[in-house]
């Protein structure tokens, strides 16, 4: 299978590297970071995993999608704020029969990709893997987890079963769901409770539960998001998303969320696609989301270009 990874950050590199182990796969990385591209093409992708280091050489990295051409599968791993730009810049990889899968955080990615290439060409999913970029051409696999994918219609098609098989063959543990939109919201609620608060407090996930005043904000933010999901008739997988979010905090206690990493680096965050999305969706249903509004606005203030950037 000819596969393009759109966005060769830590997660994109993780999936691309594993998929490249399957001899029948041809994997391309599409990214704008030239130093990273050059390092991969020169030395292969280096990955730290379970205390060992492995090089993946059956990969081609480029910033020129025209040199790749149409692919069978495009996996979108750019940050949600860059989805539209990434799809437009790399349109040459999307052929009539190309399937695009988004495993990104937040809301809106499915709609952006569907508007560009047609909803019938789009599938979605979630992943519990964790990965960190160490330096150009090198990542760390920070934690393994399950990948769940599905058709937007909920159908169990030959296409989705084929992609499931390809992922599993590459040692990416994957299952198919008939409620992938609900799964996207499951992950959204976790991010709503964790990401902004870690970005504001500058603490790891687990430490959010060490402070009662912060834990209460987590509970309120997730509860607001639950009300919005209910109004949209979203079928969530967990009867108590607040407790589930706390369980995730405990399970990933030492992890720095992606939003905290962005805040530390002075990068633009995905706040508009996470807590900001809850505020936007809430307004359309007449639901007040004051905690998510406050969290959104504080992160937006922190990421202003004119402010001095802090350190971890």
N, C-alpha and C positions, 0 to 999 in steps of 0.2 A: 504494500500500500504506500502511496506517495502522500507524505504527511508534512504539513507546515505548522510550525509553532509560532504564532504571532505574539511576540513579546517574550524575549529570552531572558526574563528575570529569573529569580531563583526557582519559582514553581514551574515556569516554562521549561527551564533547563532540566529540571528533575524528570518531567514527563518525556521530553525529547530524548534524554539519555536512555531511559528505560525502554522506550519504544524502538530505539536504534539497535537494541540487542537482538531484535527479531530480524533475521536475515532477509526476509521478504519485504521489510519496510525500508523506505528511503526517507530520511528525516532532514528537513531544512529548518533552520532558525531564522526568523525575520526580526530584526531589531535595529535601533538607531545608534546604539552605543558602539562606536567603531573600535575602541580598544578591546572591548569584550569580543566582538566579532573576530578581530585579528587573532586574539589569544586562542579562541576555539579552533579556528582554521589552522593555526600553527601547531598547537600542542594537544588538540582534542579538549573535551570538557572534563575537568577534574572534579570528582565528587567525593566528599568525605561521607561515609555511611557506616554506622555500627562499628566505629573505631578503626576502619580501614579506608584506604584511598584507592580509587579506581579511575582509570582514564577511559573515556568514550571517544573513539576516533571516527566512527561511522556517521559523522554529522557534517553538514555544510551550513555555515552561518553567512548571512548577507543582509544588506540593507536595500537590495534591489529585487523587488518581487517579480519584475519582468524576467529576470534570469531564472526564476523558478518555474513560472507558468502555472497553469491550472493544476490543482492537487485533488486527491480523493477526500482527504480530511484536513480541515484547518482547525486547530485548537487555539482558542483565543485566551491569552493570558496577560494581556496588558491591563493596567489599572483602569477601573471603570471610567475615570475622567478622560481617558485617551481612546475609548472604544471607537467612537465615530471617526476620529482622525486615523486610527490604525486600519480600519476597514477601507476607508477611502484611499489611503496611500497604497494599500496592498490589493487593490481590486483585481489585479491580473491573476491572482491565485484562485479566484472564485469562478469556476466554470459552471456549466448548466447542472452537472451532477455532483458538484462539490458539496460535502456536508460540513457545516461549521458547528462546532460545539463550544459553548461558553462554560467555563468552570470558574468564572470570576465572582468576586464579592458584590453585594449590593443589588439594587433594582435598576432596571432600565436597559441593561445590556442586551437582553433578548429582543427587545423592541428595536433598538438601534441596529442590530445586526439583521433582523428580519426586514426592516425597511430598506436596507441596502441590497440584500441578496435574495429576499423572499423567505417567508416563514417556513415553507416546506423544506427548505435547505438547512434549517436550524434545529439543533437539539440542545439540551441544557443538562447541567449536572452540578454536583457539589463534590468537594474533596476534603478529607480530613488530614491530608498530608501537610507537613510543614517543611519549609526549606529556607535557607538563608544564603544570600550572596556574600562571599568572603572577599573576592577580588575578581578582576576580569578573568573569565575562563575557569573560575573555581567556585563551587557551591558546597553547602553542607546540608545533607538530608537530616532535618532536625526532628522528624517524627513521622512514623508511618500511620496510615489510616485508610479507611475505605473510600472508594470513589463510587458515587451513585449517579447514573445517567438515565435519561428518558426522553421520549418524544413529547413535544409540547401538547399533542392531542391526547396523550395518555395511552396510545396504542403500543402494543408490544410487536414491533415490526422486525422483519428480517434485517433491516439496516441497523437497528439499535442492538440486536443480538450479535451481529457481526462485529460491531465496535466493542461491545462487551468482551467478546472472545479475543480480539486483538489486544485489548488492554490487559486482560488476564494472562495472556501468553507472554506479555512483557513484564510480568510480576507486579502489575498495578491492580491490586485486588478491586474488582468492579462488579457491581450488580445493577440490574435494570429496575426502574420504578415506573409505575403507572400514574404517579403523582409528583412529577418532577417540579412543578411550580410550587407545590407545597413544601418540597425539600429546599427550594431556593429561599422560601420564607422562613423555614426552620433555621437556616444558617444566618439569614438576615437578622432574626431576633437575637441570636447569640452575639453577632457583631454590634447590634444596637446597644446591648448591655455592657460590652467589654471595650470596644475600640476607642470610642471618644473618651471614656473615663480614664483609660490608660494613657491616652495622649495628653490629657489635661494634668493628671497627677504624676505622670512620668514613672509609674510603677509597673511591675510585671503583673500578668493576669491574676495570679493567685493572691496577690497582696490587696486586690480590691476588696476582698472579703475580710481583711484584717481591720478595716475601719468602718464602724457601723453607719456613719454618715454617708460614706461612699457606697456601701452595700445597699442602702436605702435608695439612692439615686439609680443604681442598677435595676432594682426591683421596679421602680416607677417607670423607667424608660422602657423596659421590656413589657410591662403591663399596658402601656399606651400602644405599643406596637401590636400587642395581642388584640386590642379592641379594633384597630384598623384592619388587621387580617380577618377578623370575624365579620366585619362589615363588607369585606370583599369576598366572603364565602370561601376563603382559603382553608384548605384542609391541612392542619398542622399535624406533625407526627407525635407531638408530645402533649400530654394533658396539662402539664405544668411547665411551660417554657421558662419561667423565672428560675425554678429549681434546676432545670436542665442547664441553663446558662451558668448557674453557680457550680454545677458539676463540671462543666467545661473549664471554668476558672481553676478548679482544683486539679483537673487532669492536665492542664497546661500551665501549671503554677509558675514555672520559671520562664515562660515564653514572653517575649516582648511582641505585642500585637503589631500588625503591619502599620497601623495608624501611629502608634508610638514611634516606630522606626522612621516613618516619614516626618514626624514632628521633630525628632532629634536631628535628622539630616536637613531639615528646612525644606522638604519637598511638599508639593501640593498633596493633600490627602483625598480620600474617597468619601469624605463626610457627607457630601450632597447626595450620594447614592446609598447612604446607610441611614443615619439619623435624619438627615435632610429629606430623604425619601419618605420617611414616616410622617414628617411634618406636611409634606406636599400631599400625600395620599389622604392624610387625616382631614385636611382642609376640604378636599373634594367630597368627603362624606360628612362634613360638619362635626368632626371629632377634634376636640382640643388635645394638643400634644405639647404642653408647656415644657416638660422636662427635656424632650427631644429637641425642642426649639432652642432652649438654653445651651444644651450640649453642642448643637450645630453651630450656634453663633460664637461660642467660646473658641471652638476649633478654627472657625473661619478667621477670628481675630488673631489667634496664635500664628496662623500661616500667612499673615500679611507680610509682603516682601520687605516693608520698611522696618519691621521689628527685628531686634537682634536675635540671632539664633542661639538657643541654649545647648548645653551638652548633656549627655546621659549621666 
